[in-house]
Amino acid sequence: QSTSDQVSNVLLEASNMLDKITKGELTLRVSETGKEEFFVIVGDERRGLNELSVGERVQVLLSVRMAFLDHTEIAVLPLVLDETLGTSDDERTHDIINSVIEVASLGRQVFYFTAQMDEVTKWKSVLQQYPTLESRIIDLDAQLDNSVAKEIPQAEAFTLAVTIEAPGEC
């Protein structure tokens, strides 16, 4: 299979994943002008990646990364996500979690890191709908041994390296 065919397969898979995550609201395409340029169709409007909202860009990148993994890896590696949902609204968050769970149900281990308790609550809510899927939520703060915490030196407050004079009458 040629490199061009592999790229086409990855893009097709990424487009399918994006369609699933966004329920058809976003469609990933590549410019056919000879320049390899990604763009997204939103409704009837063509937008470059830099014209998308932060949440839409996260969804596009997640789709491309998941498709790339499916087509290029030799061994099934874990999927590691770090606060991927931070910029998505509730509906898209639900769709992204379901898509990640779909990937996990195919045998891929998933690690999701967040410091946002609302994201943990959303994951728990969706995971309850998949009782046969093995999952664990680990609170890393709760794992910290108090004796270790005492050994961590306290940081000093930040100080400005340069002081700026008050504007006075200006």
C-alpha positions in Angstrom: 0.0 0.0 0.0 1.4 3.4 -1.0 2.0 6.2 1.5 -0.6 8.2 -0.3 -3.2 5.5 0.2 -2.3 5.2 3.9 -2.7 9.0 4.3 -6.1 8.8 2.5 -7.2 5.9 4.8 -6.2 7.9 7.9 -8.0 11.0 6.7 -11.1 8.9 5.9 -11.1 7.3 9.3 -10.5 10.7 11.0 -13.4 12.2 9.0 -15.6 9.3 10.1 -14.5 9.8 13.8 -15.1 13.5 13.6 -18.6 12.9 12.1 -19.4 10.5 15.0 -18.1 12.9 17.7 -19.9 15.9 16.3 -23.0 14.1 15.0 -22.4 15.3 11.5 -21.9 19.0 12.5 -18.2 19.0 11.4 -16.7 17.3 8.3 -12.9 17.0 7.8 -11.6 17.4 4.3 -8.2 18.0 2.6 -7.7 20.6 -0.1 -7.5 19.1 -3.6 -5.5 22.0 -5.0 -2.2 20.1 -4.5 -1.5 21.8 -1.2 -2.0 19.4 1.6 -4.3 21.7 3.6 -6.9 20.5 6.1 -10.2 22.3 6.3 -13.5 21.6 8.0 -17.0 21.9 6.7 -19.4 23.5 9.3 -22.9 23.5 7.9 -22.3 24.8 4.3 -19.3 26.9 5.3 -15.6 25.9 4.7 -13.3 26.8 7.5 -9.6 26.5 8.0 -8.4 24.9 11.3 -7.4 28.4 12.5 -11.0 29.6 12.0 -12.4 26.9 14.3 -13.3 27.4 18.0 -10.9 25.9 20.5 -13.4 23.1 21.2 -13.8 22.3 17.5 -10.0 22.1 17.0 -9.7 19.7 20.0 -12.3 17.5 18.3 -10.6 17.6 15.0 -7.2 16.8 16.5 -8.6 14.0 18.6 -10.2 12.5 15.5 -7.0 12.7 13.5 -4.8 11.3 16.3 -7.1 8.3 16.9 -7.3 7.6 13.2 -3.5 7.9 12.9 -3.0 5.4 15.8 -5.4 2.9 14.2 -3.5 2.9 10.9 0.2 3.3 11.9 0.9 1.6 15.2 2.5 -1.9 15.3 1.3 -2.7 18.8 -1.8 -1.4 20.5 -0.6 1.4 22.7 -2.6 3.2 25.4 -4.4 6.3 24.5 -3.4 9.1 26.9 -5.6 12.2 27.0 -5.0 15.2 29.3 -8.1 17.5 29.9 -9.3 17.0 26.4 -12.8 18.0 27.3 -11.9 21.3 28.9 -13.1 23.4 25.9 -16.2 21.4 24.8 -19.8 22.1 25.7 -21.8 19.3 27.5 -23.2 17.8 24.4 -19.8 17.5 22.6 -18.2 16.3 25.9 -20.7 13.5 26.0 -20.1 12.6 22.4 -16.3 12.6 22.9 -16.5 10.5 26.0 -18.7 8.0 24.1 -16.2 7.9 21.2 -13.3 7.3 23.6 -15.2 4.5 25.3 -15.9 3.0 21.9 -12.1 2.9 21.3 -11.6 1.4 24.7 -14.3 -1.3 24.1 -12.2 -2.4 21.1 -9.3 -3.2 23.4 -7.3 0.0 23.7 -6.4 1.1 27.2 -7.3 4.7 27.9 -5.8 7.1 30.5 -7.6 10.4 31.0 -6.0 12.9 33.2 -7.8 15.9 34.7 -7.8 18.2 37.7 -11.4 19.2 36.9 -13.9 17.5 39.1 -16.8 18.3 36.7 -15.0 16.2 34.1 -14.6 13.3 36.5 -18.3 13.5 37.2 -19.1 13.5 33.5 -16.9 10.4 32.9 -18.5 8.6 35.8 -22.0 9.4 34.5 -21.2 8.0 31.0 -19.3 5.0 32.3 -22.3 3.9 34.3 -24.0 3.2 30.9 -21.2 0.6 30.1 -21.2 -1.8 33.1 -19.2 -4.5 31.2 -16.4 -2.1 30.4 -13.7 -2.3 33.1 -12.9 1.2 34.3 -11.3 2.8 37.4 -11.1 6.4 38.5 -8.0 7.1 40.6 -7.8 10.2 42.7 -4.0 10.9 42.8 -4.3 13.3 45.7 -5.9 10.6 47.8 -2.9 8.3 46.9 -0.4 10.7 48.3 1.1 9.4 51.6 1.0 12.2 54.3 4.6 11.5 55.2 5.6 12.3 51.6 3.5 15.5 51.6 5.4 16.7 54.6 8.7 16.3 52.8 7.6 18.6 49.9 9.1 22.1 50.7 6.8 25.0 50.8 7.2 27.3 47.9 7.8 31.0 48.5 5.3 33.5 47.2 6.0 35.0 43.8 7.7 38.3 43.7 8.0 40.6 40.7 11.6 40.9 39.4 10.8 44.5 38.2 8.7 46.9 40.1 6.6 49.4 38.1 5.9 52.8 39.6 2.3 53.9 40.1 0.9 56.0 37.3 0.3 59.0 39.6 -1.6 61.7 37.6 -1.2 60.0 34.2 
